[in-house]
Amino acid sequence: MRGDSTPVWFMRQAGRSLPEYRDLRVGTEMLDACLNPEMASEITLQPVRRHGVDAAIFFSDIVVPMKLAGVDVSIVPGRGPVLGNPVRTAQDVRDLPTLDEAALAPISEAVALTVAALGDTPLIGFAGAPFTLAAYLVEGGPSKDHLAARTLMHSDPDAWAELMQWTATITGAFLRAQILAGASAAQLFDSWAGALSLADYTSKVAPASALALSRVHGLTYGGDEAGGGAGAAGTRAVGTESAAPGAHGDTATTNPTRTVPIVHFGVGTGELLKAMHDVGADVVGVDYRIPLDEASRRLGGTVTLQGNIDPALLAAPWPVLEAHVLDVLARGKSAPAHVLNLGHGVPPETDPAVLTRLVEFVHAQN
């Protein structure tokens, strides 16, 4: 079902492109900001106030559940997540700490504060996919080719399976905590899955992503979990009225309260789209490398899509960006429903006025 206008929000809309964010973050480390409920909530709200987007995305980082489990991880400015002790052997995997889900309390508090302030605007929960977390753990930080992670996958498949079980468990708990605290949709973000072949993704990664997403299957907008009450949830979800059938049952079309819709996004994953949908997603996020009509074709024309403005064009002259956005909107009509987004995150140097103008432009299209 399509509304009067295409809904729009942006990955990384909360963050470095906003001067109010930079002012608020002065003197506060990234992970400390993520674990301060009041600060995380305020950062989440900033782009909604400024841009008028149709959804908020919870401000956090994919390594937060690793940090809360007790892993030595920090975010180094200009580099990204860095591990104090990379996980390279079976013993390293066995030594990984167990996440006490009580440690997720700051996350639940931040979500609850945000939902209360958002009113009718939905909040999307956010978590990193198991493979991306595993890649950081094995590589010890960012990597161009994730060679060490892909080597471990094949050289010690038992250790790899145990590692993926661990990452799926902590990231699934992280995402679930956000939904139970009030988020009305969920996004699993797989930054590095594009480094994998389809065969490796399907056999070595997809089962863990399915396990992570299983932690939010059955949770509903109205706050009830299938089989028992589970806490509050948001009032509506953006762009998901026609969530793909069969992803996790038909409850989204037969029950008065519908299951929380799940978005699955990866970078460079044009060859993996169907497999990413099959792990239990309702909406597939598409990066800027593949046109939306081609993505829809690969998904059988039955799956709601999210995407896929090229972030590089945010700095182009407005007529160039406008033409690109119109093309994305036109190609998005090949899917049963479409949420306009970027094909990756907002670059930190983006002029916020461009994003505001872009939202207004999209809302004006019928």
N, C-alpha and C positions, 0 to 999 in steps of 0.2 A: 504494500500500500504506500503510495506516495502522497506527501502533503502538498501544501500550496507552494512551498519552496524547498529546495534541497537543504537539509541541515548541514551545518559546517562547524568544525572545531579543528584545532591544530595540535599535532603531537609536539611536545615541548613548548606549548603556548605559554606555560608558566615557567619563567626562568630568565635567562641571561639577556634576552632582547628587551626586557622591560626595565626602564630606569628605576622604577619603584622597587623592583626585585633586587637590583644591585645595591640600592640604598639600604634595604632591609638586611641584606646578607653581610654587610660590612662587619668584619671581626668574627664571623661565624663560619665554621667549616661546613662543607656540604652535608656530610652525614649528620652533623649536629643539627643542622636546619631541618633535615628530614625527620629527626626524632624529637623535635620540639613541637608539640601539637599545635600550639597557637601560631607559631611561625609557618609550619607546613600548611595549615589551613589558610592563613592570610595569603601565602604565595599562590595557592590553588585558586583563590578567589580573584586575584588581581587581573588576569586576562579576561575574565567574565565581565568585570566592571568596565574594563577599557575597551574591549573589542565587541562585546555583545554576542559572543559565540553561543551556540546552542547547547553546549555541554561543557562541564568542567572535567579536567583530567587530574586525578589526584597527584599532587607534587610529592615525588619520592625518587628513589633510585633502585635499580634492579638488585644491587648488592645489599640493600638494607636487611633482608632476612638472613643473609650470611653474617652480617655484623651482629645481629641480634642473637644468632646461634652461638656466637663466640669466636668466629673466624677473624683472624688478624687481617683486616682489609681497610684501606683508606682510599680516598679519591684525591689524586694528585692533580692540582690545577695544570691544565695544558696537556695532561696525559690520560687521565681517567683512573679507573679502579686498579689498584696495585695490591697484591697479596704479599704478606710477610713471609709466608711459607707455601710455595706452590705445591699442588697435589700431583705427584708424579708416579707413585707406586701404589700397590694394593694396600700396603700398611698405611700409607698416607690417607687413603680413602677410609680405612677402618678407624683412623684416629679423628675423623671429622666429628665435631660435637653435635649433640642432639638439640634441636630447637625446642625450648620450653615455650609453648604457645602463650603463656602468660607474659612473655617478653614483648608480645605484640600489642600490649595495652596502649603505648603511645600512638600507634597507628590507628587503632580503633577510636581513640579519643579525637585525633585529628580529623578523621572521617566524620564523626558525629558532629563536631563543631562546624565543619564545612557544609554538611547537608542542612543543618539548621539555618545557616546563613544564605544558602542558595535558593530556598523556596522551591519554585517549580522547575528550576533548571537542574537537570540530572547530573549526577557525579559518576564518572567512569573510574572504576578501580583499575589498578595498573600493577603488573608484575613481569619480571623477566622470565623467558622460557628456560626450561632445564638445560638445554644445550648451551645457550649463551652463558649461563652461570658456570657450567662445567668448563667451558672454554677459558673463562677468566681464571678459574681455580687451577687448571692444568698449566696454562701459559704463564700464570703469575701476573698478568696484566694484559693490556691490549695487544693484539697481534694482527698482522696483515693476512696471514694464511692459516692460522690455527693448526699449524703442523703438529705440534706436540699433542694437542687434544685429539686430532684425527689419528695420530699414531697409536696413542693409548687405546682408542676405540677398537683397533684391530689387533694390537700386540697383546693386550690383556683384556679380552672381552668380559670376563667376570668382574674385574675391577671396574671397568667402564660401566657395566650394568648397575653395580652397587653405587657408583658415583651418581649416575642418572637417577637412581631411586632416591638418593639423598637430596639432590637439587630439586626434584619434583615434589618431594615432601615439604621442603621449607618454602618453596615459592607458591605451592598450592595453599599452604596455611596462611601465607602472607596475603594472597588474593582473597581467600575466604574471609579473613578478618575484616577486610574492607567492605565486602558485601554485607556481612552480618551487621556492620556498624552503620550501614545506610546507603552505600553505593548501589546504583541501579543498573549498572552494566559493568562488564569486565573486559580488559584487554590484556592479552598475553603477547609480549614483545620479544621476538627472536632476532636480535641484532645480527647474529653471525651464522644463521642457518644457511645463508646463501653460499657458504664455503663448502657445503656438502653436496654429494651426488644424491639423486633421488633414491638410489638403493640404500645408501648409508642412512639417509634421513628416515626412510620407511622402517628399516630394521633396527637401527641403533638409537634413534632419537624420538620418533613419533610415539612409541609406547609411553615414554616418560612425560611427554607433553599431554597425552591423554590422561595420564594419572594426575597431573597437576590440575587440569581442568575439571576432573571428576570431583574435586573438592568444592566446586561451586555449582555443579549440576544439581538441579532440584531446589535451589534457592530462588525465591520469587520477588517480584517488585513489591508486593504487599507485605512482605516480612515473614511469610510462612515457608518452612522448608518441607518438601515432600516427605510425609511421614511424621511431621512434628513441627511445632513452632520454633523458629530459629532467630528471631530478632527483627529489628526494623530494616526496611529497605527504602530506596527512593521512590518517588511518585511516578516516574516515567523514564523511559530510555529513549535516546535520540536515534532516529533513523532505523528502528528495528521492528516496525510494525509488521514487516513481512520477513522475519528471520527465516533462514533456510530451513525447510522441513527436513526431518530425519536426522538432524545433527545430534540431538539427544531427546528423541521422542517427539510426540505431537502435542505436548502439554501447552506449547505456546499458542495453539489455535483452539484448544478445547476447554481450557480452564479459565474461570473468571480472573484469577491472578496467574500471570504468566512467568515462566522461568526467566531469570536474569539472562539477557543476551550476552554472548561472548564473541569478542573480536579477536582474531589471530592475525598478527602482522609480522612480516619478516623482511629483511633487507636483501635484495638480490635473489628473491625466491620465486621468480617467475616459473621455474620448472617444478616447483614444489607445491603450487597452489592447491591442487586437489588433495594432496596428502595432508596439507595443513588444515584444510577444511574437515577432512575425515577424522581428525583427532577429537572432534567434538565442538567445533566452532559454528556459530550462526552467521557471522560476518567475516569476510576475508579482507584484510588490509593489503593493498597493492602498492608497491613502491613505484618510483617514477620511471623505471626502466621498461615497463610494458604497458601498452595502451589498455584502458579499462575494457574496451569491447573485446580485445583479445583475451584478457583475463577472464571475462565472463564466458567467452566461448570455451575456454579450457575447463571452466567449472560447470559446464552444461547449461548455462543461462538461467540457473535456478537459485543462485546464491547472492545475497546482498553484498555489495562491495563498499569499501572505504578507500578513499584516495582521490587522485594521486598527483597533485600539483608538484612540479619540479621545484624544490626549494631554491635552486639557483636563480629561478626567474623572479623571485621576490625582489631582487635587486635590479631587475631589468626595467626599462621604461614602461610606464603603465600600459600603453597600447599593446606591447608585447605580452605582458602578463594577462591582460584582459582577454586577448585572443586565445591564449593558452587555457585559461580558465573556462571559456566558452567551449573549447574543444573537449576538455575533460568532462564538463557537464553533459555534452552531447553524447560522448562515448559511454558515460555512466547510465544513460537511458537503456542500454542493452541489458542491464541487470534489473531484477525485480524491484530493487530499491538501492539508493546510493547515498552515502554520507560523504560530503566533500571534505577532504583533508589534504595534507601534504604527502608526498611520496617518501618522506623521512621527516626528521624534526626541524623545527624553526632554527635557522642558523643564528648564532648569538649576535651577529652584526646587523640583523634585519631591522629596518625602520618600523617601529610599532604602528605608525600611521598607515603603512601599506597594508598591514593585516586588518586594521579597522576598516579601511576602504574596501578591502577584499570581501569581508563579511557583509558589508552593506550592499556591495554589488551582487553577491550571490543571493542574498535575501530578496533583491529586486527582480530576480529572474523568475518567471513562472512557467 
